[in-house]
């Protein structure tokens, strides 16, 4: 079964200029909630199930995601308190399939029809527990945090500038939650690097999110019409 997990529970404390008290993924971009653009991309991947991990203003997210019929099951799990990206996954461990794609509700996934296959193929070839999509750091408004050697990530570090950046769409084996520690991205994914358990797939194109007014404006320009990069 193809499961896509969408993280949309953060309070957005660093983006209050944009959210005005709403859930960050529900900010309007190009005439629709940003989550609509995220799910439009997810639809292209033909999942069997989408699991929403909700928290802050959960009712907004659930109401929107279930307001229209979709060609897959929609489930959700509300976290009792903010637990971090990986902490939210741990809290929903009983709902996760053995492998799944993880996307962030406030970052537009790459519009790549075959992304599931590409990520899974790299995971199989490298025996990695997780495979990230990456982009050139110049394609993001954030500092690069990834360094690679062929398929493998050799450094995941947000404290110093690195040539690539994590795009926020990841393939994960659920067992990795039992094997590797940490509830935040840097601790969890960083702990995979020494054992060569973290790999990547490079995807061209801008990394779009809604963290600030400037990022929201850039996302408005590109949302819904990012050219697919892989086949």
Secondary structure, 3 states (H helix, E strand, C coil): CCEEEEEECCCCHHHHHHHCCCCHHHCEECCEEHHHHHHHHHHHCCCCEEEEEECCCHHHHHHHHCCCCCCCEEEEEECCCCCCHHHHHHHCHHHCCCEEEEEECCECCCCCCCHHHHHHHHHHHHCCCEEEEEEEHHHCCCCCCEEEECCEEEEECCCCCCCEEEEEEEEEECCHHHHCCCCCHHHHHHHHHCCCCEEEEECCCCCCECCCHHHHHHHHHHCCCCCCCCC
